């Protein structure tokens, strides 16, 4: 019995201590702050300079990798577009030349059965005129050389001949091959004969 009594007393002391501890604990956040303890998570510490620099480096590396991948994709796309453009660059010109080729084929057939030369000459002249119009439409322009002073940037002198008159010295007397511009850039230099 004495043992039971002692056990009961010990239990009562424990219950009193627990209730006293409960009374000491703050019931709301304000009283917890007043008591100097918090019921929420402990405050996070400020990151150190090393941690901040590591985070900034990781962000910069990520940005760099994304930009590099984006630029690499751009280069591939441009290369693909360039190849496609080179494969189809002459498509418009070739398509515009096809009717001229058809006209030449008709002219060749006419040569087989023709008895007079005048209509054939006129037909070939029309085909040539049509071809020149197609080239002009594509930006090709003939270079005017005869009677103008020799210009080494535009013309290639094949030979020099004595000038028939004083005013033709240093000027182009004859044109062996015409020169052409393509959109105001030299496509082919004119081959000319210069008076000396």
Secondary structure, 3 states (H helix, E strand, C coil): CHHHHHHHHHHHHHHHHHHHHHHHCCCCHHHHHHHCCCCCCCCCCCCCHHHHHHHHHHHHHHHHHHHHHHHHHHHHHHHHHHHHHHHHCCHHHHHHHHHHHHHHHHHHHHHHHCCCCHHHHHHHHHHHHHHHHHHHHCCEEECCCCCCECCCCCEEEEEEECCCCHHHCCEEEEEEECCEEECCEEEECEEEEEEC
